[in-house]
Amino acid sequence: MKHPLWVVVLASVAASCGSSSETKYEVTGMLGIPSSTIVGANLIFVDAAVNGSPEQTPFGVLIDSGSPVVLIDPEMFGLPTPATANDVQKNVDLGLIRDGYVVATIQQIPAVQLSAAMMDTIGFGGILGGNVMRQFSVQLDYAAPSGHGFCLGCTSGARDDVESPGAAVPFMLKGGAHGPLVLNSMVMPTVTTPATRIPVTVTIDGTDYPFILDTGASEVSVRGSVFDAITSDGRAVLKDFPITTVMGDSGASVTRTRTITVGGETVMDAPVMTIPGDDLLNGISAEVDRSGKTQIDGLLGGSYLRNFLVTVDYPGGQLHLQSYNTQTWVDEFKRVGVGLAQTPATANHWYAFGVVYPGTDAYNQNLKVGEEVISIDGTPLDGLDPVTADALLNGTVGTTKTIVYAASDNATPVSVDVKVDDLIPSP
């Protein structure tokens, strides 16, 4: 069974060190018009078209400041997959869609074309990386009305629903690469990218750490030594939390911080995770500083960023954070104590229990890994995408969710009311 990627860490695509000159891309249409998006797992996916062909998936193109390249799954746009190795790299026209109409098209941007290897579990069409976004000011609105949550060419400014002016955090782009891509252990082409890494100082529970901004990471992610320091006081830790990274499927450890502060903007009780091994962060560190003197300790991801209207002014070298006046997001760790996994094609239903967390009401009620899930609170799971299906498990701690599942020892589906737990209580 495959775990749905409701917590996705698409932090970056690592490559060997190098540099590249600036490339400017022509844009047709209008800049400054927000595009239609889906927000899921603390990530923003924009509706898009490739070479005039619109996406054929609920999730379009991920906005990922942590990726130095653009990745496209042509199958998700009804386009042919690469016929030869020479076709893997291709210049494409990427159109941004609002309510069914292309409002702006970035012309002839370099993309690495993938096929079934492109994160098929969640089924999105691609990644818009920093090598293209660095030409623009871009805005990510995690609480966008009507689902218009990404804007190419928008700048920060006063709005009724956010703090104004908010914080302005200066940055200077770092990195740049020339070498083979590393993605899910696949052999990938050699690419050359300019500097795309956005360094930021992140203060966690009073201690400063060097991070990079990563809008393609669902959670704030830290290296193992930082996680150990944060949790040395004995606070709650959730282990073996299933995730997918650019390096493949993994299990993370998650805890809550007391405070995370960037540029004077503080978020309380934000989750942070660590992934076994620090290969990803070590690779980014080597790219950011080839002298080896700088160690990047983490990725500033969605569990912090979702609290803000985020504007990344690449040309101006400023990250703007404007906190929302009202919280609109749901805490993904206040949920029924199970995780869903996609089942094989031969199964009767789309999802099963992929993990049952010890100490939760779900565990105490003897729910078992592998038992197929039919519905949650009356909503059938068959036909739902992984993010939507998993979100049905979220709720207010102490309330209950009615889960109908096919028990392994019972021919008749079982209905059970399961309490919502806080999987990682506040320290």
N, C-alpha and C positions, 0 to 999 in steps of 0.2 A: 504494500500500500504506500501511496505517496501522501505526504503531509501537505495540506493546502498552505499557501504562502501568506497567511494572514499577517504574519510577521516576517517581512522580507528584509534582508540586508543585501542590497545591491550596491555595495559601497563604492567599488571602483573596478576598473579593468587595469591590472598591473602590467607594466612593460618595463624594459630595461632603460637605463638612463640615456638621455639625449636631449635635443632641443629642436625647435622648429621656428621658422619665421612666421609672422602674422599673415593670415589669409582673410580677406574680406568677402562676404557672401552677399549677393544681391537679393533683395526682397521685393516681391510684387504683392500688391494689395495694400492693406493699411496696418501699420504698427499701432500699438496702444489700444487694441480692442481685445478684451478678455475672451479666451476660447472656452469651449465646453469641456468639462473635465469630470472625472470620477475621483473622489477621495476615498481611499481604502487602505487600511493597515498603515495609517499615517503617511501615506504616499500620495502624490498627485499624478494622475494619468490624463493626458490631454487627447481629445479626439483629433485624429490626424489622417492625412492622405499621403501616400507615396506615389510619386509620378502620376498624380491625378486619380489614383485608385484609393477609395476610402477604406478604413479598417473594417475587418469582418469579425470583430471580437468586442466584448463589452469594455475591455480595458485597452486603451490606445497606447500611447507612447509615454513612458515614465520620464518625468523631469528629474534628472539626476546630475547634480553638480559634482558628485563624486566620481563620475565616469569621464575619462578623458577622451572618449570616442563616442560616435553615434553607432548604435546597433539597430538593425532592422531584421525582423522575421518576415520575409516577403510573403510567406504562406498566409499570414494574418491580414494581408492586403489583397489577396487573390492574385498575386504575382508569381511567376515561376521562380523556383529556387535556383541557386547557382549551379550551372551545368558543369563547370570546371573550376579548378582552384583559382584560375584567373578571374572568375566572376565573383569571388567572395568579397572583394573590395570594389565598390561602385559608387559613382556620384549619383545622388538622387535629389529630386525636388520634394521637400517636406512641407506639406500644407497643413496649416492649423485651422481647425473647423469650429465654427460657432453656430449652433442650432441647425446643423446640416449643410452649412455653406462655408466654403474656404474663405477666410478673411485675410490671411497672409501666407505666402509661400516663400520659404528660404530656398534659393536656387542652388542646385549643383553642390550640395554638401557631401563630403566623403562619408560613406557608411560601410560598415562591415555587415555583410548579409549572412544571416543564419537561417536555418530551417527548423526542423523539429527540436533542435537543441536549445532553442530560445525559451527557456523557462516555461515549458508547455503546461506545467501544473496549474499556473495561474492564467496562462493564455493571454499575454499581452503582446503588443505588436513591436515594441522596440524601446530604445532608450535615447533620449536627447541629452547628449553629453556636453561637457564644458568647452570642448574645442569649438563648438558652434555658438553656444550661449555667451561666450566671453566677448563677443562683439556687441552685446546688447545689455540694456537694463531689463531684468526679468522679474516678474512678481508672482508669488505663490500665495493663493488665498485659500487656506484650509477650511474656512467657514463661508465660502462664496455662496451668495444667494443664487438660486437657479442653476447651480453647478458650473458657473463661469469662473474657474479657479486658477487659470494661468494666463498671464499677459506678457507677450513679447513686446518690449518697448515701453512698458509702463514704469513710471517712477513713483517714489513714495510721496505721500501728501496727506492732507487732512481728510478724515472720513468720520462720520458720526459713530461708526461701530468699533472704532479702534482708538487707542491712545495716540495723541498727536503732540509733538512730533515723533515721540518714541526714541529709540536708541539708534545712533549711527556708528557703526564699528568699522574703522578703516582696515583695509587689507591690501596686500600686494601679491599678485598671483605668483605661485611657485611651481616648480617641477618642469615638466616637459619630458617627452620620452621618444625613443626610437628603438624598436625591438619587437619581438613576437608577443602578441597578446596572450594572457593566461586567463582562460575562462572554462570553468568546470572540467579542468584537466584535458581539454581538447587541444589539438594542434591548430593554432590560429595563425593568421598572416602577420607579417611585420608591418607595423604602422609607425608613423611619425606624428607626434602631437605637440602643440605648443604648451606653455605653462597654463594649467587649469586649476591647480589646487588653491583653495582659499583658506589660509591659516587663520585660526581664531584662538584666543585664550579663553578657556572654559574653567570656571571656578566651581568645583564640586565640594560641598560641605566645607568650604573655607580654604581649599587648596587649589592652586592654579595648575592647569595642565595645557600643553600645546595640542590642539585638535585641528582637524580640517572640517569645513562645512560639507555635509553630505546629505542632500535632499533625497537621495536614493536609499537611505538607511531608515528603516521603520523606527528603530530605537536608537537612543544615544548608546554608543558602543565603545568599550574601553579595553585596553590590553589587560592581561591577567594580573599583573602586579598592581595596577591601579584598582582593579576590582577587589583584590585581596586587602588593600589598604582601606577601601571604603567599608568593607564588611568585617573588618577586624574587631568591631564593637559587638559582634554577635547578632546583627540585625537579620531579618528573615531573608533567605535565599531560595529561589525556585530553580531547581536543577533539571537538566535534560529537557529544556524547552526546545521543541523542534523548529528549526529555521532552515532557510536556504540562502547561501551566499554565492558570490561569483566562483567560489572554490567548490561548491557542491552542497549537499545536505549535511546538516550538523545538528548538534544539540548545544544550546547555550545555557549559561547560568544568569539569572536575572535577580536584581534587588531594587530597592527604592532608595533614592537619595533624599536627604533633608532639603537641600537647595542646589540648584544649578543656576549659575549666573553668567551672562555674557553681556558685556557692554552696559552693565548696571541693571539689566533686565533679569529678574529672578523668577524661577519656577520652582514650586515646592512639590515634593513627593514624586518627582519624575522618575520613571523606571530607567535603569541602565543595564546593559548586558555585556557579557564577555563570551567570546567564542574560543574553544580550545585551540591553543597555538596562536602565535601573533604574526603569522606569515603575511597577512594582508597589511597590517599596520607597519610591519618591518619594510615591506616593499614600498609603501607610500613614503616612509621616512627616508629611504634611500633615494627616491625620486626627488623629494623636496630639498634634501641637503646631501649632495654627493660626498661631502667631507665626512659624513657620519657623525657630526656633532649634534644634530637635531634628532630627537626621537619623538615621533608623533604618537600621542598616547590615546587618541580616540577619534571618533566620528560624531560630529554634532548632527544628530538625526531627528526623526519625526516626533519622538516622545517629548522633545523640548520645542521644536519648531512649530508644532501644531497650535501652540498658544499664541501665535503671532501672525499678522500679515507680514510676510517676508518679501523684501525687495532686495535683489542682488544687483547692484549697479556695477557691472563689470568694468565698463570704461572709466567710471568715477572712482573705482576702488573702495566702495562702501557697501556694507551689509546693513540694511535698515530693518529693525524689529519694532513693530507696533502691536502691542498686546491688545487682544480682543476685550471688549467691555463685558461680554457674556461668554461663558464656556459653552462650546457647541460639541466638543468631542466626547467620546465615551472611553473610560479607562478600560483597556483591553485585558487587564489582569484582575478586574472585578467581574467574575464570570463563573459559570458552572465549571467545576474542576475537571474538565476533560478537554482534549483537543481532537479535532476531526482529522481524518485521513481519507484521501480518495481511494476507492476500492478498485480492484481489477475489473476489466470489461465483463468478466464472467459472473460478477456478483449481481445480486438482485437489486441493490440500491447503490447510489452514487457515493455514499459516505459511510464510514464506520468510526468507532472510537479508536483514535490513533494513540492516545495516551490518556491515562487516568492518574491524576495527581494524588499522592498519599496525603492523608490528613484532611481531605475535603469530604463534603457530604456525598459527592459522587463516588468516592472511594469507599466510604462507609456503607453505601447502598449496593456495593458489589457490582458496579458496572465494570465490564471487562473489555480490554483491548481486542479489537476484531469484530465485536458485535455491531451489526449494521444499523445505522440510525435512519429512521423513517421520517420523523417530523420533530420539530421543536415548537412548542406553544401553538400547535395546530398548523404550522407552515411546513409543507413537504419539502425535503431537502433535494430530492431528485430534480435536476434541471437548474439548480442554483450554482453560480460561480463560487469558488472557495471562500472569497472574502465575505460575500453576502451570507453564505451558509454559516460561517464561523461567528459572524457578528450576532447571530441569533442567541448565542450563549452568553453574551454580555448582559449585565443588569445591575440592579441595586443590591448590595450585600444584604443577605438575610431573606430576600424574596425568593420565590421558587420559579423554576421553569419546568413545564411538562414535556418530558421527552418520551417519545415512542420509539422503541427499537426492537430488533429481532434478536431475542436472547438465544444463545447457543444451545441452551438446554430446554427450550420451550418452542413448540411449533407455532404458537400463537404470539403475535406481537405483544410486547409488554409496555405498559404506560406507567411512568414513575415521575413523581414530583421531586425535583432535586434543587437544593438550596444553592444560591449564588454565594461564592466565597471570595475573599480577597486573597489571591494567590501569593501576593507579596505585601503583607501589612506594613504600614509606615513605621520607620525606625523611631 
